[in-house]
Amino acid sequence: MSKPNIRLGLQIPSFTYPNVGTDNLFETISDIAVTAENSGFDSVYVMDHFYQLPLIGRPEENMFEAYTLLSAIAARTNTVKLGCMVGGMTYRNPAFLAKQVSALDVISKGRAIWGIGAGWFEKEHLDYGYEFGTFTDRFEKLEEGLQIIKSMFVNETTTFHGKWFNVTDALNAPKPVQAGGPPVLIGGGGEKKTLRMVAQYADACNVFGGPEQMRHLMGVLDQHCADVGRDPAHIARAINDPDFLRRVEEHTRPLYTTPRYFHTAGYWDERGGIDTGFSGTANWWRACTSTTNQVGSSRLLFGSQYLWDGSNAVGSGYPALTTSAVPTMAMGSLRLW
């Protein structure tokens, strides 16, 4: 079997750790990011929320402002790409967001990924006084924001007058280091709106679903690409399979004492399942990549509160993902960004 053209990204979904106070909190997160970089991951992502999500923890748990945290991580790392998985267009004025993403790209010397979506967590909008609006409102804002920000990445000035956002002769200096601006990753699998915007504006997508759903969504995306005259091979595809999360947690629960901290995404091989433990072993990795290739994805996204560096679980004492096998088994020849 040929070596899969797969890249691994790590998402840090929580910033609450046993016996770690706020004075050492960033150092713990930095250690996780550095461990990921040293273990072969090509990208690190953080949450872009004000509260912890209901399925992960309690609202009062720690949640950093995403771009402040990413810029700090950029100063501690050298090679990993950095981004939100994914941001919400409802949280910031798009011209200001263009400045934040551009600054991250400059600080990281060209390693930013702009992950963005329409926004969905109503409670944090209401508590912070941000307009949540209807489903249609949020997707209209997303499309207007995409046009403004992509323009501000490359043009000297940007003028845009839309239904939701208006900018006039907006400057953005310094410009991003990456030619054309950081790659755009849109999160979500909506067939009519989200995937159409992926085809029209994005360099990558991140979708949820099992193998059959994934195959279907990738077919929908390919058709949208045909409709706008774009080569679908130019769009990287990242995947999250919620049922995979359940299977992994069930399998690892006897091994570790805090299973709620284990979050991952990818595909398992329906023919073989997970039969070797959640440890980055050859059979487990082969199961992930075989079905991933079959459904047309080029990126596996892992989410973990901790990383195991071979001797210690960074920041916690509980291993969530042993990465020692990743560099030799996971890295293919195709770089997505």
CORVENLIN-V457223 format. One line per field, one symbol per residue. phi: phi as a letter, one per 40 degrees, with the letter a starting at -180 (. if undefined). psi: psi as a letter, one per 40 degrees, with the letter a starting at -180 (. if undefined). burial: # if it has 9 or more other ideal C-beta (glycine too) atoms within 8 Angstrom, else .. Layout:
# CORVENLIN-V457223
phi = ???
psi = ???
burial = ???
This chain:
# CORVENLIN-V457223
phi = .ccccbbbbbbccabbbdgbcccbcccccccccccdccchcbabbbcbacbccdcbabdcccaccccccccccdcbbbbccbacbbcbcccadccccdcccccdccccggbcbccaacgaccdcccccgcccgcdcdccccdcccdcccccccbccbbbabbcbbbbbfccabccdccdggdcbbbchbcccbccccdccbbbabbbbicdcccdccccccdcccccbgbccccbcbbbbbdccdcccccccdccbcbccccbaaibbcdcbgbbbgcagcccccccccccdcccgbbabbbbacbbcchbbcdgagbcbacbcccdcbcccccccb
psi = hihigiihihhheifhihfhiddedddddddddddddeeeieihiiigidiiidedaideihhihdddddddddeeiddiihiigiiheedihddddddddddddddeffeihghiaeiegddddddefhhdaiddddddddddddddddddddidihhhhaddihihfhighiiidhheiiihhhhifhdddddddddddieiihiiiadddddddddddddddddefihdeehihiihgddddddddddedediegeeehhiiaiihdddaheeigefidddddddddddddefiehhhhhidiiheddihhedehhdhhededddddhaehhd.
burial = ...#.##########.#..#....#..##########.###########.###..#....####.##.######..#..############..##.############..#########.#..##......#....#################....#.#....#.#..#.#..##.#..#########....##############.#.#.###.##.###.###...#.#..#######..##.###.##...#..#.#########...##..##.##.###########.###############...####.#.####.###.####...##
